[in-house]
C-alpha cells in the first residue's frame, strides 16, 4: 500500500476566480468530493497547468485560502 507524504510546491500556480453562475467548460475538472460539497461556489478558484492551458481544475475556497496567496 502506498503512503501519503507531504510535499511543498516548487512552482507558481496560475488561477482565476470562479464567477458565480458561470458555465464551466468541460475542460475544468471538479472532484466528486467538491461536487458533493456544492462546488462550484463563490470563492472557489479555477487553476490551470501553465504548460497545458486546457488542463484546468477547480480549487475549493477553503483549500485555496489555507494553501495559496497572491503574488504581488
N, CA, C and O atoms as a CHARMM CRD file, in Angstrom:
* protein
*
  288
    1    1 UNK  N      0.84900  -1.18500   0.00000 PROA 1      0.00000
    2    1 UNK  CA     0.00000   0.00000   0.00000 PROA 1      0.00000
    3    1 UNK  C      0.89300   1.24600   0.00000 PROA 1      0.00000
    4    1 UNK  O      1.89400   1.29900   0.71500 PROA 1      0.00000
    5    2 UNK  N      0.53100   2.22100  -0.78600 PROA 2      0.00000
    6    2 UNK  CA     1.26500   3.47400  -0.89800 PROA 2      0.00000
    7    2 UNK  C      0.92600   4.39400   0.27400 PROA 2      0.00000
    8    2 UNK  O     -0.21400   4.41700   0.74000 PROA 2      0.00000
    9    3 UNK  N      1.91700   5.15100   0.74800 PROA 3      0.00000
   10    3 UNK  CA     1.74900   6.04500   1.89200 PROA 3      0.00000
   11    3 UNK  C      1.80000   7.50200   1.41400 PROA 3      0.00000
   12    3 UNK  O      2.64800   7.86500   0.59900 PROA 3      0.00000
   13    4 UNK  N      0.88600   8.32900   1.92800 PROA 4      0.00000
   14    4 UNK  CA     0.90200   9.74600   1.60000 PROA 4      0.00000
   15    4 UNK  C      2.05100  10.41900   2.33400 PROA 4      0.00000
   16    4 UNK  O      2.30200  10.13100   3.50400 PROA 4      0.00000
   17    5 UNK  N      2.74900  11.31700   1.64400 PROA 5      0.00000
   18    5 UNK  CA     3.80900  12.13100   2.20900 PROA 5      0.00000
   19    5 UNK  C      3.49800  13.58800   1.91600 PROA 5      0.00000
   20    5 UNK  O      2.70200  13.89000   1.02700 PROA 5      0.00000
   21    6 UNK  N      4.11300  14.48100   2.65000 PROA 6      0.00000
   22    6 UNK  CA     3.90500  15.90900   2.41600 PROA 6      0.00000
   23    6 UNK  C      4.95000  16.43600   1.44600 PROA 6      0.00000
   24    6 UNK  O      6.12600  16.07900   1.51500 PROA 6      0.00000
   25    7 UNK  N      4.48600  17.30500   0.52700 PROA 7      0.00000
   26    7 UNK  CA     5.36300  17.92300  -0.47300 PROA 7      0.00000
   27    7 UNK  C      5.07200  19.41200  -0.52900 PROA 7      0.00000
   28    7 UNK  O      3.92700  19.83100  -0.36000 PROA 7      0.00000
   29    8 UNK  N      6.09400  20.20400  -0.76300 PROA 8      0.00000
   30    8 UNK  CA     5.95700  21.64100  -0.94700 PROA 8      0.00000
   31    8 UNK  C      6.03700  21.94200  -2.44400 PROA 8      0.00000
   32    8 UNK  O      6.85900  21.36400  -3.15400 PROA 8      0.00000
   33    9 UNK  N      5.19700  22.83200  -2.91200 PROA 9      0.00000
   34    9 UNK  CA     5.22000  23.21300  -4.32900 PROA 9      0.00000
   35    9 UNK  C      6.50400  23.97600  -4.65600 PROA 9      0.00000
   36    9 UNK  O      6.99300  24.76600  -3.84800 PROA 9      0.00000
   37   10 UNK  N      7.03600  23.73000  -5.83700 PROA 10     0.00000
   38   10 UNK  CA     8.23400  24.43700  -6.30100 PROA 10     0.00000
   39   10 UNK  C      7.90100  25.51600  -7.32600 PROA 10     0.00000
   40   10 UNK  O      8.77400  26.29500  -7.71000 PROA 10     0.00000
   41   11 UNK  N      6.67400  25.56700  -7.76000 PROA 11     0.00000
   42   11 UNK  CA     6.33000  26.47400  -8.84800 PROA 11     0.00000
   43   11 UNK  C      5.21700  27.43400  -8.44900 PROA 11     0.00000
   44   11 UNK  O      4.64900  27.33700  -7.36200 PROA 11     0.00000
   45   12 UNK  N      4.92400  28.34500  -9.33800 PROA 12     0.00000
   46   12 UNK  CA     3.83200  29.30000  -9.16600 PROA 12     0.00000
   47   12 UNK  C      2.57000  28.69600  -9.78200 PROA 12     0.00000
   48   12 UNK  O      2.62000  28.08100 -10.84700 PROA 12     0.00000
   49   13 UNK  N      1.44600  28.87800  -9.10200 PROA 13     0.00000
   50   13 UNK  CA     0.17100  28.37700  -9.61400 PROA 13     0.00000
   51   13 UNK  C     -0.52900  29.48500 -10.39000 PROA 13     0.00000
   52   13 UNK  O     -0.49700  30.64800  -9.98800 PROA 13     0.00000
   53   14 UNK  N     -1.15900  29.12300 -11.49700 PROA 14     0.00000
   54   14 UNK  CA    -1.96900  30.06400 -12.26800 PROA 14     0.00000
   55   14 UNK  C     -3.42800  29.78700 -11.95500 PROA 14     0.00000
   56   14 UNK  O     -3.91800  28.68200 -12.18500 PROA 14     0.00000
   57   15 UNK  N     -4.13000  30.79700 -11.42500 PROA 15     0.00000
   58   15 UNK  CA    -5.52900  30.63000 -11.02800 PROA 15     0.00000
   59   15 UNK  C     -6.32300  31.88100 -11.33300 PROA 15     0.00000
   60   15 UNK  O     -5.78200  32.97700 -11.47900 PROA 15     0.00000
   61   16 UNK  N     -7.62700  31.67800 -11.42500 PROA 16     0.00000
   62   16 UNK  CA    -8.55300  32.79800 -11.56700 PROA 16     0.00000
   63   16 UNK  C     -9.78400  32.47200 -10.73300 PROA 16     0.00000
   64   16 UNK  O    -10.06900  31.30100 -10.48200 PROA 16     0.00000
   65   17 UNK  N    -10.51500  33.49500 -10.30400 PROA 17     0.00000
   66   17 UNK  CA   -11.72700  33.23500  -9.51700 PROA 17     0.00000
   67   17 UNK  C    -12.83000  32.60100 -10.36400 PROA 17     0.00000
   68   17 UNK  O    -12.97100  32.89800 -11.55000 PROA 17     0.00000
   69   18 UNK  N    -13.60000  31.72900  -9.73600 PROA 18     0.00000
   70   18 UNK  CA   -14.83500  31.23500 -10.33400 PROA 18     0.00000
   71   18 UNK  C    -15.85700  32.36100 -10.20300 PROA 18     0.00000
   72   18 UNK  O    -15.96200  32.98400  -9.14700 PROA 18     0.00000
   73   19 UNK  N    -16.60500  32.62200 -11.26200 PROA 19     0.00000
   74   19 UNK  CA   -17.65000  33.65400 -11.25400 PROA 19     0.00000
   75   19 UNK  C    -18.98600  32.94900 -11.05700 PROA 19     0.00000
   76   19 UNK  O    -19.36300  32.09300 -11.85800 PROA 19     0.00000
   77   20 UNK  N    -19.70100  33.30500  -9.99700 PROA 20     0.00000
   78   20 UNK  CA   -20.98000  32.66500  -9.68400 PROA 20     0.00000
   79   20 UNK  C    -21.90200  32.72700 -10.89300 PROA 20     0.00000
   80   20 UNK  O    -22.09800  33.79000 -11.48300 PROA 20     0.00000
   81   21 UNK  N    -22.46700  31.57800 -11.25700 PROA 21     0.00000
   82   21 UNK  CA   -23.35100  31.47600 -12.41000 PROA 21     0.00000
   83   21 UNK  C    -22.63300  31.13300 -13.69600 PROA 21     0.00000
   84   21 UNK  O    -23.27300  30.83200 -14.70300 PROA 21     0.00000
   85   22 UNK  N    -21.32900  31.17500 -13.67700 PROA 22     0.00000
   86   22 UNK  CA   -20.51600  30.86200 -14.85800 PROA 22     0.00000
   87   22 UNK  C    -20.72600  29.39900 -15.26700 PROA 22     0.00000
   88   22 UNK  O    -20.74400  28.50500 -14.42100 PROA 22     0.00000
   89   23 UNK  N    -20.88000  29.17600 -16.54600 PROA 23     0.00000
   90   23 UNK  CA   -20.95300  27.81700 -17.07300 PROA 23     0.00000
   91   23 UNK  C    -19.51800  27.37700 -17.34900 PROA 23     0.00000
   92   23 UNK  O    -18.85100  27.91800 -18.23000 PROA 23     0.00000
   93   24 UNK  N    -19.05200  26.39000 -16.58700 PROA 24     0.00000
   94   24 UNK  CA   -17.67800  25.94400 -16.74000 PROA 24     0.00000
   95   24 UNK  C    -17.52300  25.04000 -17.94900 PROA 24     0.00000
   96   24 UNK  O    -18.34100  24.15100 -18.19000 PROA 24     0.00000
   97   25 UNK  N    -16.48900  25.27500 -18.68600 PROA 25     0.00000
   98   25 UNK  CA   -16.11500  24.46300 -19.83100 PROA 25     0.00000
   99   25 UNK  C    -15.84600  23.03600 -19.36600 PROA 25     0.00000
  100   25 UNK  O    -15.44700  22.82400 -18.22100 PROA 25     0.00000
  101   26 UNK  N    -16.05700  22.07400 -20.22600 PROA 26     0.00000
  102   26 UNK  CA   -15.82000  20.67100 -19.86900 PROA 26     0.00000
  103   26 UNK  C    -14.35300  20.38600 -19.56700 PROA 26     0.00000
  104   26 UNK  O    -14.04000  19.33500 -19.00800 PROA 26     0.00000
  105   27 UNK  N    -13.44000  21.30300 -19.92700 PROA 27     0.00000
  106   27 UNK  CA   -12.03000  21.08600 -19.63400 PROA 27     0.00000
  107   27 UNK  C    -11.69000  21.36700 -18.16800 PROA 27     0.00000
  108   27 UNK  O    -10.57500  21.07700 -17.73500 PROA 27     0.00000
  109   28 UNK  N    -12.63900  21.93100 -17.39100 PROA 28     0.00000
  110   28 UNK  CA   -12.41400  22.19300 -15.96900 PROA 28     0.00000
  111   28 UNK  C    -12.88300  20.97200 -15.17100 PROA 28     0.00000
  112   28 UNK  O    -14.07500  20.66800 -15.12400 PROA 28     0.00000
  113   29 UNK  N    -11.92900  20.28200 -14.54700 PROA 29     0.00000
  114   29 UNK  CA   -12.24600  19.10600 -13.73700 PROA 29     0.00000
  115   29 UNK  C    -12.70100  19.54000 -12.34700 PROA 29     0.00000
  116   29 UNK  O    -12.13400  20.45100 -11.74400 PROA 29     0.00000
  117   30 UNK  N    -13.74400  18.86100 -11.85300 PROA 30     0.00000
  118   30 UNK  CA   -14.22400  19.09000 -10.49000 PROA 30     0.00000
  119   30 UNK  C    -14.32400  17.72600  -9.81900 PROA 30     0.00000
  120   30 UNK  O    -14.99000  16.82400 -10.32600 PROA 30     0.00000
  121   31 UNK  N    -13.66200  17.58200  -8.68100 PROA 31     0.00000
  122   31 UNK  CA   -13.66200  16.29100  -7.99800 PROA 31     0.00000
  123   31 UNK  C    -15.06400  15.93500  -7.50400 PROA 31     0.00000
  124   31 UNK  O    -15.89700  16.81500  -7.28500 PROA 31     0.00000
  125   32 UNK  N    -15.31000  14.65700  -7.33400 PROA 32     0.00000
  126   32 UNK  CA   -16.58600  14.17800  -6.80800 PROA 32     0.00000
  127   32 UNK  C    -16.83600  14.76000  -5.41100 PROA 32     0.00000
  128   32 UNK  O    -17.96300  15.13400  -5.08500 PROA 32     0.00000
  129   33 UNK  N    -15.78500  14.83500  -4.59200 PROA 33     0.00000
  130   33 UNK  CA   -15.92000  15.39600  -3.24000 PROA 33     0.00000
  131   33 UNK  C    -16.34200  16.86400  -3.29800 PROA 33     0.00000
  132   33 UNK  O    -17.19200  17.29100  -2.51700 PROA 33     0.00000
  133   34 UNK  N    -15.76000  17.63800  -4.21200 PROA 34     0.00000
  134   34 UNK  CA   -16.14000  19.04900  -4.34300 PROA 34     0.00000
  135   34 UNK  C    -17.56400  19.19300  -4.86600 PROA 34     0.00000
  136   34 UNK  O    -18.30000  20.07000  -4.41400 PROA 34     0.00000
  137   35 UNK  N    -17.95800  18.35100  -5.80500 PROA 35     0.00000
  138   35 UNK  CA   -19.33700  18.39200  -6.30200 PROA 35     0.00000
  139   35 UNK  C    -20.31700  18.11100  -5.16800 PROA 35     0.00000
  140   35 UNK  O    -21.33300  18.79500  -5.03900 PROA 35     0.00000
  141   36 UNK  N    -20.01400  17.10300  -4.34200 PROA 36     0.00000
  142   36 UNK  CA   -20.88400  16.76500  -3.20400 PROA 36     0.00000
  143   36 UNK  C    -20.94300  17.89300  -2.18900 PROA 36     0.00000
  144   36 UNK  O    -21.93800  18.03400  -1.47900 PROA 36     0.00000
  145   37 UNK  N    -19.87800  18.70700  -2.10900 PROA 37     0.00000
  146   37 UNK  CA   -19.81900  19.84000  -1.17900 PROA 37     0.00000
  147   37 UNK  C    -20.48900  21.09500  -1.74800 PROA 37     0.00000
  148   37 UNK  O    -20.47500  22.14900  -1.11100 PROA 37     0.00000
  149   38 UNK  N    -21.07300  20.98300  -2.94100 PROA 38     0.00000
  150   38 UNK  CA   -21.79800  22.11500  -3.52200 PROA 38     0.00000
  151   38 UNK  C    -20.99100  23.00900  -4.44000 PROA 38     0.00000
  152   38 UNK  O    -21.45600  24.07900  -4.83200 PROA 38     0.00000
  153   39 UNK  N    -19.79800  22.58500  -4.78300 PROA 39     0.00000
  154   39 UNK  CA   -18.96400  23.36300  -5.70100 PROA 39     0.00000
  155   39 UNK  C    -19.45700  23.17500  -7.12800 PROA 39     0.00000
  156   39 UNK  O    -20.05200  22.14200  -7.43500 PROA 39     0.00000
  157   40 UNK  N    -19.22900  24.13300  -7.99800 PROA 40     0.00000
  158   40 UNK  CA   -18.51600  25.38700  -7.77200 PROA 40     0.00000
  159   40 UNK  C    -19.38600  26.39400  -7.04600 PROA 40     0.00000
  160   40 UNK  O    -20.60400  26.43700  -7.21700 PROA 40     0.00000
  161   41 UNK  N    -18.71900  27.21000  -6.22300 PROA 41     0.00000
  162   41 UNK  CA   -19.41300  28.24600  -5.46300 PROA 41     0.00000
  163   41 UNK  C    -18.51800  29.46300  -5.31200 PROA 41     0.00000
  164   41 UNK  O    -17.34300  29.43600  -5.67600 PROA 41     0.00000
  165   42 UNK  N    -19.08000  30.51800  -4.77700 PROA 42     0.00000
  166   42 UNK  CA   -18.34800  31.76700  -4.59000 PROA 42     0.00000
  167   42 UNK  C    -17.07700  31.52500  -3.77700 PROA 42     0.00000
  168   42 UNK  O    -17.10700  30.83900  -2.75500 PROA 42     0.00000
  169   43 UNK  N    -15.97100  32.08600  -4.23500 PROA 43     0.00000
  170   43 UNK  CA   -14.69000  31.93700  -3.55500 PROA 43     0.00000
  171   43 UNK  C    -13.82800  30.81500  -4.09500 PROA 43     0.00000
  172   43 UNK  O    -12.62700  30.77900  -3.82400 PROA 43     0.00000
  173   44 UNK  N    -14.41400  29.89300  -4.85800 PROA 44     0.00000
  174   44 UNK  CA   -13.62900  28.83000  -5.47800 PROA 44     0.00000
  175   44 UNK  C    -12.75900  29.42900  -6.57800 PROA 44     0.00000
  176   44 UNK  O    -13.05100  30.50300  -7.10300 PROA 44     0.00000
  177   45 UNK  N    -11.70600  28.73100  -6.91100 PROA 45     0.00000
  178   45 UNK  CA   -10.77500  29.20200  -7.93300 PROA 45     0.00000
  179   45 UNK  C    -10.65600  28.14900  -9.03200 PROA 45     0.00000
  180   45 UNK  O    -10.86600  26.95900  -8.79500 PROA 45     0.00000
  181   46 UNK  N    -10.31800  28.60400 -10.23300 PROA 46     0.00000
  182   46 UNK  CA   -10.02700  27.71500 -11.35300 PROA 46     0.00000
  183   46 UNK  C     -8.52000  27.77700 -11.57400 PROA 46     0.00000
  184   46 UNK  O     -7.96400  28.84300 -11.84000 PROA 46     0.00000
  185   47 UNK  N     -7.87100  26.63200 -11.46300 PROA 47     0.00000
  186   47 UNK  CA    -6.42700  26.54000 -11.68100 PROA 47     0.00000
  187   47 UNK  C     -6.18100  25.97200 -13.06800 PROA 47     0.00000
  188   47 UNK  O     -7.02300  25.27300 -13.63200 PROA 47     0.00000
  189   48 UNK  N     -4.99700  26.29100 -13.60900 PROA 48     0.00000
  190   48 UNK  CA    -4.62800  25.69500 -14.89100 PROA 48     0.00000
  191   48 UNK  C     -3.14900  25.34100 -14.87500 PROA 48     0.00000
  192   48 UNK  O     -2.34400  25.94700 -14.16800 PROA 48     0.00000
  193   49 UNK  N     -2.82800  24.35300 -15.66600 PROA 49     0.00000
  194   49 UNK  CA    -1.44900  23.93900 -15.85900 PROA 49     0.00000
  195   49 UNK  C     -0.78700  24.99500 -16.74200 PROA 49     0.00000
  196   49 UNK  O     -1.25200  25.22800 -17.85800 PROA 49     0.00000
  197   50 UNK  N      0.28900  25.64500 -16.27300 PROA 50     0.00000
  198   50 UNK  CA     0.90500  26.70900 -17.06900 PROA 50     0.00000
  199   50 UNK  C      1.49100  26.22600 -18.39400 PROA 50     0.00000
  200   50 UNK  O      1.71400  27.02600 -19.30300 PROA 50     0.00000
  201   51 UNK  N      1.73800  24.92600 -18.50500 PROA 51     0.00000
  202   51 UNK  CA     2.30100  24.38600 -19.74600 PROA 51     0.00000
  203   51 UNK  C      1.23700  23.80100 -20.66900 PROA 51     0.00000
  204   51 UNK  O      1.49100  23.59700 -21.85600 PROA 51     0.00000
  205   52 UNK  N      0.04500  23.53000 -20.13200 PROA 52     0.00000
  206   52 UNK  CA    -1.07000  22.99100 -20.92200 PROA 52     0.00000
  207   52 UNK  C     -2.34000  23.69300 -20.45300 PROA 52     0.00000
  208   52 UNK  O     -3.00800  23.21200 -19.53800 PROA 52     0.00000
  209   53 UNK  N     -2.67500  24.80800 -21.05900 PROA 53     0.00000
  210   53 UNK  CA    -3.77500  25.64300 -20.58800 PROA 53     0.00000
  211   53 UNK  C     -5.13200  24.95500 -20.64200 PROA 53     0.00000
  212   53 UNK  O     -6.06200  25.39400 -19.96400 PROA 53     0.00000
  213   54 UNK  N     -5.27200  23.90300 -21.41800 PROA 54     0.00000
  214   54 UNK  CA    -6.53700  23.17200 -21.44700 PROA 54     0.00000
  215   54 UNK  C     -6.69800  22.24700 -20.24200 PROA 54     0.00000
  216   54 UNK  O     -7.78700  21.71700 -20.02300 PROA 54     0.00000
  217   55 UNK  N     -5.64400  22.04200 -19.46100 PROA 55     0.00000
  218   55 UNK  CA    -5.68500  21.22600 -18.25300 PROA 55     0.00000
  219   55 UNK  C     -6.05200  22.15200 -17.09500 PROA 55     0.00000
  220   55 UNK  O     -5.20200  22.87300 -16.57300 PROA 55     0.00000
  221   56 UNK  N     -7.34400  22.12600 -16.69300 PROA 56     0.00000
  222   56 UNK  CA    -7.84500  23.03200 -15.66000 PROA 56     0.00000
  223   56 UNK  C     -8.63800  22.24600 -14.62400 PROA 56     0.00000
  224   56 UNK  O     -9.21000  21.19800 -14.92400 PROA 56     0.00000
  225   57 UNK  N     -8.66400  22.77300 -13.39300 PROA 57     0.00000
  226   57 UNK  CA    -9.39500  22.10100 -12.32600 PROA 57     0.00000
  227   57 UNK  C     -9.86800  23.12700 -11.30900 PROA 57     0.00000
  228   57 UNK  O     -9.30800  24.21700 -11.19100 PROA 57     0.00000
  229   58 UNK  N    -10.90400  22.75700 -10.58200 PROA 58     0.00000
  230   58 UNK  CA   -11.46000  23.62600  -9.56400 PROA 58     0.00000
  231   58 UNK  C    -10.69600  23.45200  -8.25100 PROA 58     0.00000
  232   58 UNK  O    -10.37300  22.33100  -7.85600 PROA 58     0.00000
  233   59 UNK  N    -10.41000  24.56700  -7.58000 PROA 59     0.00000
  234   59 UNK  CA    -9.78800  24.55400  -6.26200 PROA 59     0.00000
  235   59 UNK  C    -10.80600  25.16000  -5.29300 PROA 59     0.00000
  236   59 UNK  O    -11.19000  26.32200  -5.42400 PROA 59     0.00000
  237   60 UNK  N    -11.22800  24.36800  -4.33400 PROA 60     0.00000
  238   60 UNK  CA   -12.24600  24.78400  -3.38000 PROA 60     0.00000
  239   60 UNK  C    -11.72500  25.92400  -2.50400 PROA 60     0.00000
  240   60 UNK  O    -10.54300  25.96100  -2.16000 PROA 60     0.00000
  241   61 UNK  N    -12.60100  26.84100  -2.15100 PROA 61     0.00000
  242   61 UNK  CA   -12.25200  28.07600  -1.44900 PROA 61     0.00000
  243   61 UNK  C    -11.38700  27.83900  -0.20900 PROA 61     0.00000
  244   61 UNK  O    -10.35300  28.48800  -0.05300 PROA 61     0.00000
  245   62 UNK  N    -11.78700  26.93200   0.66500 PROA 62     0.00000
  246   62 UNK  CA   -11.03700  26.76000   1.91500 PROA 62     0.00000
  247   62 UNK  C     -9.63600  26.20600   1.66000 PROA 62     0.00000
  248   62 UNK  O     -8.69100  26.58700   2.35000 PROA 62     0.00000
  249   63 UNK  N     -9.49000  25.31100   0.67700 PROA 63     0.00000
  250   63 UNK  CA    -8.15800  24.79700   0.34000 PROA 63     0.00000
  251   63 UNK  C     -7.29000  25.93100  -0.20300 PROA 63     0.00000
  252   63 UNK  O     -6.12300  26.06900   0.16400 PROA 63     0.00000
  253   64 UNK  N     -7.87500  26.73000  -1.07500 PROA 64     0.00000
  254   64 UNK  CA    -7.15000  27.86700  -1.63300 PROA 64     0.00000
  255   64 UNK  C     -6.69000  28.81000  -0.52300 PROA 64     0.00000
  256   64 UNK  O     -5.52100  29.19300  -0.47500 PROA 64     0.00000
  257   65 UNK  N     -7.60600  29.18000   0.36400 PROA 65     0.00000
  258   65 UNK  CA    -7.27300  30.12600   1.43100 PROA 65     0.00000
  259   65 UNK  C     -6.20800  29.57300   2.38700 PROA 65     0.00000
  260   65 UNK  O     -5.37500  30.32800   2.88900 PROA 65     0.00000
  261   66 UNK  N     -6.23300  28.26900   2.63700 PROA 66     0.00000
  262   66 UNK  CA    -5.27000  27.64200   3.55200 PROA 66     0.00000
  263   66 UNK  C     -3.89000  27.46000   2.93700 PROA 66     0.00000
  264   66 UNK  O     -2.89600  27.39900   3.66000 PROA 66     0.00000
  265   67 UNK  N     -3.81500  27.37100   1.60400 PROA 67     0.00000
  266   67 UNK  CA    -2.57700  26.94500   0.98100 PROA 67     0.00000
  267   67 UNK  C     -1.94000  27.88700  -0.03900 PROA 67     0.00000
  268   67 UNK  O     -0.78800  27.68900  -0.42500 PROA 67     0.00000
  269   68 UNK  N     -2.66800  28.89800  -0.47500 PROA 68     0.00000
  270   68 UNK  CA    -2.13800  29.76600  -1.52400 PROA 68     0.00000
  271   68 UNK  C     -2.36000  31.22500  -1.17400 PROA 68     0.00000
  272   68 UNK  O     -3.27100  31.57100  -0.42000 PROA 68     0.00000
  273   69 UNK  N     -1.51100  32.07300  -1.73400 PROA 69     0.00000
  274   69 UNK  CA    -1.67200  33.51100  -1.57500 PROA 69     0.00000
  275   69 UNK  C     -1.19200  34.19000  -2.84700 PROA 69     0.00000
  276   69 UNK  O     -0.31800  33.66500  -3.53700 PROA 69     0.00000
  277   70 UNK  N     -1.75300  35.35300  -3.16600 PROA 70     0.00000
  278   70 UNK  CA    -1.37600  36.03300  -4.41000 PROA 70     0.00000
  279   70 UNK  C      0.06800  36.53600  -4.36900 PROA 70     0.00000
  280   70 UNK  O      0.60100  36.85100  -3.30500 PROA 70     0.00000
  281   71 UNK  N      0.67400  36.60300  -5.52000 PROA 71     0.00000
  282   71 UNK  CA     1.99400  37.21000  -5.68600 PROA 71     0.00000
  283   71 UNK  C      1.74600  38.64900  -6.08100 PROA 71     0.00000
  284   71 UNK  O      1.01500  38.91100  -7.03600 PROA 71     0.00000
  285   72 UNK  N      2.32100  39.55800  -5.38500 PROA 72     0.00000
  286   72 UNK  CA     2.08000  40.97600  -5.66200 PROA 72     0.00000
  287   72 UNK  C      3.27100  41.58700  -6.33700 PROA 72     0.00000
  288   72 UNK  O      3.25900  42.77800  -6.65100 PROA 72     0.00000
